Amino acid sequence: QVRLVEFGGGWVQAGGSLRLSCAIPGSLRGIDAMGWHRQAPGRPRDLIAGLSDTGDVAYADSVKGRFTISRDNAKNTLYLQMTSLKPEDTAVYFCNVKRSTWPSYDHWGQGTQVTVSS
């Protein structure tokens, strides 16, 4: 089982910024979609930012205009730049990559905690 590795979580005051990174094994081929999800205590895990293999991006309304998803192919790294953070952004953040065609896969990171204080 492939495990992605996230970096960059931590504690920040409201209004601050953080950048999350997700290291993706270079051996993975044919990624269709990449994304960042988050899960707050007692809440379901939600997709908040997605990036397709064609470069299309999409954001949840709750983060639109504040978060930016990007990819550095040379470094095999997925990023999530978070600005204007709010206490309600507090959650565990997970990166995800998937391929829908054979051989399909759906890999996740272990999660990184982001805490925003008011």
MARVO-749166 format. One record per residue: x, y, z of N, C-alpha, C, O in turn. Coordinates in Angstrom, 1 decimal. Layout:
residues N
<<X, Y, Z>, <X, Y, Z>, <X, Y, Z>, <X, Y, Z>>
...
end
This chain:
residues 118
<<0.8, -1.2, 0.0>, <0.0, 0.0, 0.0>, <0.9, 1.3, 0.0>, <1.8, 1.4, 0.8>>
<<0.6, 2.1, -0.9>, <1.4, 3.4, -1.0>, <0.8, 4.4, 0.0>, <-0.4, 4.5, 0.1>>
<<1.7, 5.0, 0.7>, <1.3, 6.0, 1.7>, <1.9, 7.3, 1.3>, <3.2, 7.4, 1.2>>
<<1.1, 8.3, 1.1>, <1.6, 9.7, 0.8>, <2.0, 10.3, 2.2>, <1.6, 9.9, 3.2>>
<<2.9, 11.3, 2.1>, <3.4, 11.9, 3.3>, <3.2, 13.4, 3.2>, <3.6, 14.1, 2.3>>
<<2.4, 13.9, 4.2>, <2.1, 15.4, 4.3>, <3.0, 16.1, 5.2>, <3.5, 15.5, 6.2>>
<<3.3, 17.3, 4.9>, <4.1, 18.2, 5.8>, <3.5, 19.6, 5.9>, <2.7, 19.9, 5.0>>
<<3.8, 20.3, 7.0>, <3.4, 21.7, 7.0>, <2.3, 22.1, 7.9>, <2.0, 23.3, 8.0>>
<<1.7, 21.1, 8.5>, <0.6, 21.5, 9.5>, <1.2, 22.2, 10.7>, <2.4, 22.2, 10.9>>
<<0.3, 22.7, 11.5>, <0.7, 23.3, 12.7>, <-0.3, 24.2, 13.3>, <-1.5, 24.2, 13.0>>
<<0.1, 25.1, 14.2>, <-0.8, 26.1, 14.8>, <-0.5, 27.5, 14.2>, <0.6, 27.9, 14.0>>
<<-1.6, 28.2, 14.0>, <-1.5, 29.6, 13.5>, <-2.6, 30.4, 14.0>, <-3.7, 29.9, 14.3>>
<<-2.4, 31.7, 14.1>, <-3.5, 32.6, 14.6>, <-4.4, 32.9, 13.4>, <-4.0, 32.8, 12.2>>
<<-5.7, 33.2, 13.7>, <-6.6, 33.6, 12.6>, <-6.0, 34.7, 11.8>, <-5.4, 35.7, 12.3>>
<<-6.2, 34.6, 10.5>, <-5.7, 35.6, 9.6>, <-4.3, 35.2, 9.0>, <-3.8, 35.8, 8.0>>
<<-3.7, 34.2, 9.6>, <-2.4, 33.7, 9.2>, <-2.4, 32.8, 8.0>, <-3.5, 32.5, 7.4>>
<<-1.2, 32.3, 7.6>, <-1.1, 31.4, 6.5>, <-0.3, 30.2, 6.8>, <0.6, 30.2, 7.7>>
<<-0.5, 29.1, 6.1>, <0.3, 27.9, 6.1>, <0.3, 27.3, 4.7>, <-0.6, 27.5, 3.9>>
<<1.4, 26.6, 4.5>, <1.5, 25.8, 3.2>, <1.7, 24.4, 3.6>, <2.6, 24.0, 4.2>>
<<0.8, 23.5, 3.1>, <0.9, 22.1, 3.2>, <1.6, 21.5, 2.0>, <1.3, 22.0, 0.9>>
<<2.4, 20.5, 2.2>, <3.0, 19.8, 1.1>, <2.7, 18.3, 1.2>, <2.5, 17.8, 2.3>>
<<2.7, 17.6, 0.1>, <2.4, 16.2, 0.1>, <3.4, 15.6, -0.9>, <3.3, 15.8, -2.1>>
<<4.2, 14.7, -0.4>, <5.2, 14.0, -1.2>, <4.5, 12.8, -1.8>, <4.0, 12.0, -1.2>>
<<4.7, 12.7, -3.2>, <4.0, 11.6, -3.9>, <5.1, 10.8, -4.5>, <6.0, 11.3, -5.2>>
<<5.1, 9.5, -4.4>, <6.1, 8.6, -4.9>, <6.2, 8.8, -6.4>, <5.2, 8.9, -7.2>>
<<7.4, 9.0, -6.9>, <7.7, 9.2, -8.3>, <7.3, 8.0, -9.2>, <7.2, 8.1, -10.4>>
<<7.1, 6.8, -8.5>, <6.7, 5.6, -9.3>, <5.3, 5.6, -9.7>, <4.9, 4.8, -10.6>>
<<4.5, 6.4, -9.1>, <3.0, 6.4, -9.5>, <2.9, 7.0, -10.9>, <3.4, 8.1, -11.2>>
<<2.1, 6.3, -11.7>, <1.9, 6.8, -13.1>, <0.4, 7.0, -13.4>, <-0.4, 6.3, -12.8>>
<<0.1, 7.9, -14.2>, <-1.3, 8.0, -14.7>, <-2.2, 8.6, -13.7>, <-3.4, 8.2, -13.7>>
<<-1.7, 9.5, -12.8>, <-2.6, 10.1, -11.9>, <-3.7, 10.9, -12.6>, <-3.4, 11.7, -13.4>>
<<-5.0, 10.6, -12.3>, <-6.1, 11.3, -12.9>, <-6.5, 12.6, -12.1>, <-6.8, 13.6, -12.6>>
<<-6.4, 12.5, -10.8>, <-6.8, 13.5, -9.9>, <-6.1, 13.6, -8.6>, <-5.7, 12.5, -8.1>>
<<-5.9, 14.8, -8.1>, <-5.2, 15.0, -6.9>, <-6.1, 15.9, -6.0>, <-6.8, 16.8, -6.6>>
<<-6.0, 15.8, -4.7>, <-6.8, 16.6, -3.9>, <-6.4, 16.7, -2.5>, <-5.6, 15.9, -2.0>>
<<-7.0, 17.7, -1.9>, <-6.8, 17.9, -0.4>, <-8.2, 17.8, 0.2>, <-9.2, 18.4, -0.2>>
<<-8.2, 17.0, 1.3>, <-9.5, 16.9, 2.1>, <-9.2, 17.3, 3.5>, <-8.0, 17.4, 3.9>>
<<-10.2, 17.5, 4.3>, <-10.0, 17.8, 5.7>, <-11.2, 17.2, 6.5>, <-12.3, 17.0, 6.0>>
<<-10.8, 16.9, 7.7>, <-11.8, 16.4, 8.6>, <-11.7, 17.0, 10.0>, <-10.6, 16.9, 10.7>>
<<-12.8, 17.6, 10.4>, <-12.8, 18.2, 11.8>, <-13.4, 17.2, 12.7>, <-14.2, 16.3, 12.2>>
<<-13.2, 17.3, 14.0>, <-13.8, 16.3, 15.0>, <-15.3, 16.2, 14.8>, <-16.0, 17.3, 14.8>>
<<-15.8, 15.0, 14.7>, <-17.2, 14.8, 14.6>, <-17.8, 15.1, 13.3>, <-19.0, 15.1, 13.1>>
<<-17.0, 15.4, 12.3>, <-17.5, 15.8, 10.9>, <-17.0, 14.8, 9.9>, <-15.9, 14.1, 10.2>>
<<-17.6, 14.7, 8.8>, <-17.1, 13.8, 7.7>, <-15.9, 14.4, 7.1>, <-15.6, 15.6, 7.2>>
<<-15.1, 13.6, 6.3>, <-14.0, 14.1, 5.6>, <-14.5, 14.7, 4.3>, <-15.2, 14.0, 3.5>>
<<-14.1, 15.9, 4.0>, <-14.6, 16.6, 2.9>, <-13.5, 17.0, 1.9>, <-12.4, 17.4, 2.4>>
<<-13.8, 16.9, 0.6>, <-12.8, 17.4, -0.4>, <-12.9, 19.0, -0.4>, <-14.0, 19.5, -0.5>>
<<-11.8, 19.6, -0.3>, <-11.8, 21.1, -0.3>, <-11.1, 21.7, -1.5>, <-11.4, 22.8, -1.9>>
<<-10.2, 20.9, -2.1>, <-9.5, 21.4, -3.3>, <-9.1, 20.3, -4.2>, <-8.6, 19.3, -3.7>>
<<-9.3, 20.4, -5.4>, <-9.0, 19.3, -6.4>, <-8.3, 19.8, -7.6>, <-8.5, 20.9, -8.0>>
<<-7.4, 18.9, -8.1>, <-6.6, 19.3, -9.3>, <-6.6, 18.1, -10.2>, <-6.2, 17.0, -9.8>>
<<-7.0, 18.3, -11.5>, <-7.1, 17.2, -12.4>, <-5.8, 17.1, -13.2>, <-4.9, 17.9, -13.1>>
<<-5.6, 16.0, -13.9>, <-4.4, 15.8, -14.7>, <-4.3, 16.8, -15.9>, <-3.3, 17.0, -16.4>>
<<-5.4, 17.4, -16.2>, <-5.4, 18.4, -17.3>, <-5.3, 19.8, -16.7>, <-5.3, 20.8, -17.5>>
<<-5.1, 19.9, -15.4>, <-4.8, 21.2, -14.8>, <-6.1, 22.0, -14.3>, <-6.0, 23.1, -13.8>>
<<-7.2, 21.4, -14.4>, <-8.4, 22.0, -13.9>, <-8.4, 21.9, -12.4>, <-8.0, 20.9, -11.8>>
<<-8.9, 23.0, -11.8>, <-8.9, 23.1, -10.3>, <-10.3, 23.4, -9.9>, <-11.1, 24.0, -10.6>>
<<-10.6, 23.0, -8.7>, <-12.0, 23.3, -8.1>, <-11.8, 23.4, -6.6>, <-10.9, 22.7, -6.0>>
<<-12.6, 24.2, -6.0>, <-12.5, 24.5, -4.5>, <-13.9, 24.4, -3.9>, <-14.9, 24.8, -4.5>>
<<-13.9, 24.0, -2.7>, <-15.2, 24.1, -1.9>, <-15.4, 25.5, -1.6>, <-14.5, 26.4, -1.5>>
<<-16.7, 25.9, -1.5>, <-17.1, 27.3, -1.3>, <-16.4, 27.8, 0.0>, <-16.1, 29.0, 0.0>>
<<-16.2, 27.0, 1.0>, <-15.7, 27.4, 2.2>, <-14.2, 27.9, 2.2>, <-13.8, 28.7, 3.0>>
<<-13.5, 27.5, 1.1>, <-12.1, 27.9, 1.0>, <-11.8, 28.7, -0.2>, <-10.7, 29.2, -0.4>>
<<-12.7, 28.8, -1.1>, <-12.5, 29.5, -2.4>, <-12.0, 30.9, -2.1>, <-12.6, 31.7, -1.3>>
<<-11.0, 31.3, -2.9>, <-10.4, 32.6, -2.7>, <-9.4, 32.7, -1.6>, <-8.7, 33.7, -1.5>>
<<-9.3, 31.7, -0.8>, <-8.3, 31.7, 0.3>, <-7.2, 30.6, 0.2>, <-6.1, 30.8, 0.5>>
<<-7.6, 29.5, -0.4>, <-6.7, 28.4, -0.6>, <-6.3, 28.2, -2.0>, <-7.2, 28.4, -2.9>>
<<-5.1, 27.7, -2.3>, <-4.7, 27.4, -3.6>, <-4.0, 26.1, -3.7>, <-3.0, 25.8, -2.9>>
<<-4.5, 25.2, -4.6>, <-3.8, 23.9, -4.8>, <-2.9, 24.0, -6.0>, <-3.2, 24.6, -7.0>>
<<-1.7, 23.4, -5.9>, <-0.8, 23.4, -7.0>, <0.1, 22.1, -6.9>, <0.1, 21.4, -5.9>>
<<0.8, 21.9, -8.0>, <1.7, 20.7, -8.1>, <3.0, 21.1, -8.7>, <3.1, 21.9, -9.7>>
<<4.1, 20.5, -8.1>, <5.4, 20.7, -8.7>, <5.8, 19.3, -9.2>, <6.1, 18.4, -8.5>>
<<5.7, 19.1, -10.5>, <6.0, 17.8, -11.1>, <7.5, 17.4, -10.9>, <7.7, 16.2, -10.7>>
<<8.4, 18.3, -11.0>, <9.8, 18.0, -10.8>, <10.1, 17.5, -9.4>, <11.0, 16.7, -9.2>>
<<9.3, 18.0, -8.4>, <9.5, 17.5, -7.0>, <8.5, 16.5, -6.6>, <8.6, 16.0, -5.4>>
<<7.6, 16.1, -7.5>, <6.6, 15.1, -7.1>, <5.9, 15.5, -5.8>, <5.7, 14.7, -4.9>>
<<5.5, 16.8, -5.8>, <4.9, 17.3, -4.6>, <3.6, 18.1, -4.9>, <3.5, 18.8, -5.9>>
<<2.6, 17.8, -4.1>, <1.3, 18.6, -4.2>, <1.3, 19.6, -3.0>, <1.7, 19.2, -1.9>>
<<0.8, 20.8, -3.3>, <0.8, 21.8, -2.3>, <-0.6, 22.3, -2.0>, <-1.5, 22.2, -2.9>>
<<-0.8, 22.8, -0.8>, <-2.0, 23.6, -0.5>, <-1.6, 24.8, 0.2>, <-1.2, 24.8, 1.4>>
<<-1.7, 26.0, -0.5>, <-1.4, 27.3, 0.2>, <-2.7, 27.8, 0.8>, <-3.7, 28.0, 0.1>>
<<-2.6, 28.0, 2.1>, <-3.8, 28.5, 2.8>, <-3.5, 29.9, 3.4>, <-2.5, 30.1, 4.1>>
<<-4.4, 30.8, 3.1>, <-4.3, 32.2, 3.6>, <-5.6, 32.6, 4.3>, <-6.6, 31.9, 4.1>>
<<-5.5, 33.7, 5.0>, <-6.7, 34.2, 5.7>, <-7.3, 33.1, 6.5>, <-8.6, 32.9, 6.4>>
<<-6.6, 32.3, 7.2>, <-7.1, 31.2, 7.9>, <-8.1, 31.6, 9.0>, <-7.9, 32.7, 9.7>>
<<-9.1, 30.8, 9.2>, <-10.1, 31.0, 10.2>, <-10.2, 29.9, 11.2>, <-9.7, 28.8, 10.9>>
<<-10.7, 30.1, 12.4>, <-10.8, 29.0, 13.4>, <-11.6, 27.8, 12.8>, <-11.3, 26.7, 13.1>>
<<-12.5, 28.0, 11.9>, <-13.3, 26.9, 11.4>, <-12.5, 26.1, 10.3>, <-13.0, 25.1, 9.9>>
<<-11.3, 26.5, 10.0>, <-10.4, 25.8, 9.2>, <-9.7, 24.7, 10.0>, <-9.0, 23.9, 9.4>>
<<-9.8, 24.7, 11.3>, <-9.1, 23.7, 12.1>, <-9.6, 22.3, 11.8>, <-10.8, 22.1, 11.8>>
<<-8.7, 21.5, 11.4>, <-9.0, 20.1, 11.0>, <-7.7, 19.3, 10.8>, <-6.6, 19.9, 10.8>>
<<-7.9, 18.0, 10.5>, <-6.8, 17.2, 10.0>, <-6.9, 17.3, 8.5>, <-8.0, 17.0, 7.9>>
<<-5.8, 17.6, 7.8>, <-5.8, 17.7, 6.4>, <-5.1, 16.5, 5.7>, <-4.1, 16.1, 6.2>>
<<-5.7, 16.0, 4.7>, <-5.3, 14.8, 4.0>, <-5.1, 15.1, 2.5>, <-5.9, 15.7, 1.9>>
<<-4.0, 14.6, 2.0>, <-3.8, 14.6, 0.5>, <-4.2, 13.2, -0.1>, <-4.2, 12.2, 0.6>>
<<-4.6, 13.3, -1.3>, <-5.1, 12.1, -2.0>, <-4.8, 12.1, -3.5>, <-4.9, 13.2, -4.1>>
<<-4.4, 11.0, -4.0>, <-4.2, 10.9, -5.5>, <-4.9, 9.6, -6.0>, <-5.0, 8.6, -5.2>>
<<-5.5, 9.7, -7.2>, <-6.2, 8.5, -7.7>, <-6.1, 8.4, -9.2>, <-5.8, 9.4, -9.9>>
<<-6.2, 7.2, -9.6>, <-6.3, 6.8, -11.0>, <-7.5, 6.0, -11.2>, <-7.7, 5.0, -10.5>>
<<-8.3, 6.3, -12.2>, <-9.6, 5.6, -12.4>, <-9.5, 4.5, -13.3>, <-10.3, 3.5, -13.3>>
<<-8.5, 4.5, -14.2>, <-8.4, 3.4, -15.2>, <-7.4, 2.4, -14.7>, <-6.7, 2.6, -13.7>>
<<-7.5, 1.1, -15.2>, <-6.6, 0.1, -14.8>, <-5.2, 0.3, -15.0>, <-4.9, 0.8, -16.1>>
<<-4.3, 0.1, -14.1>, <-4.5, -0.4, -12.7>, <-4.9, 0.8, -11.9>, <-4.1, 1.7, -11.6>>
<<-6.1, 0.8, -11.4>, <-6.6, 2.0, -10.6>, <-6.0, 2.0, -9.2>, <-5.6, 0.9, -8.7>>
<<-6.0, 3.1, -8.6>, <-5.5, 3.2, -7.2>, <-6.1, 4.5, -6.6>, <-6.7, 5.4, -7.3>>
<<-6.0, 4.5, -5.3>, <-6.6, 5.6, -4.5>, <-5.8, 5.7, -3.2>, <-6.1, 5.0, -2.3>>
<<-4.8, 6.6, -3.2>, <-3.9, 6.6, -2.1>, <-4.0, 7.9, -1.3>, <-4.4, 9.0, -1.8>>
<<-3.8, 7.7, 0.0>, <-4.0, 8.8, 1.0>, <-2.7, 9.0, 1.8>, <-1.9, 8.1, 2.0>>
<<-2.6, 10.2, 2.4>, <-1.6, 10.5, 3.4>, <-2.2, 10.2, 4.7>, <-3.3, 9.8, 4.9>>
<<-1.3, 10.3, 5.7>, <-1.7, 10.0, 7.1>, <-2.4, 11.2, 7.8>, <-3.0, 11.0, 8.8>>
<<-2.4, 12.3, 7.2>, <-3.0, 13.5, 7.7>, <-2.1, 14.4, 8.5>, <-1.1, 13.9, 9.1>>
<<-2.3, 15.7, 8.5>, <-1.6, 16.6, 9.2>, <-2.5, 17.6, 9.9>, <-3.5, 18.1, 9.3>>
<<-2.3, 17.9, 11.2>, <-3.2, 18.7, 11.9>, <-2.9, 20.2, 11.7>, <-1.8, 20.6, 11.7>>
<<-4.0, 20.9, 11.4>, <-4.0, 22.4, 11.3>, <-4.9, 23.0, 12.4>, <-6.1, 22.6, 12.4>>
<<-4.4, 23.8, 13.2>, <-5.1, 24.4, 14.3>, <-5.1, 25.9, 14.1>, <-4.0, 26.5, 14.1>>
<<-6.2, 26.6, 14.0>, <-6.3, 28.0, 13.9>, <-6.9, 28.6, 15.1>, <-8.1, 28.3, 15.4>>
<<-6.2, 29.5, 15.8>, <-6.8, 30.0, 17.0>, <-7.4, 31.4, 16.7>, <-6.9, 32.2, 15.9>>
<<-8.4, 31.8, 17.5>, <-9.0, 33.1, 17.3>, <-8.3, 34.2, 18.1>, <-8.7, 35.3, 18.1>>
end
